[in-house]
Amino acid sequence: MPANWPNNELVKDHVIIPPATDVKTAEERLRQAKTGEIECYDWWLCHKKL
């Protein structure tokens, strides 16, 4: 994460998680999003608190 990471209205002070590289990881991301562990806009664009 860059030292001057923006605190903007889209991702706030969260960090972006790299995209899933396989189906199993994508499914796990969606499960985590449903439980509130992370926030996702789709399976490939997710972020979480640092």
Secondary structure, DSSP 8 states (H G I E B T S, - for coil): --TT---BTTTBT-EEE---SSHHHHHHHHHHHHHTSSEEEETTEEEE--
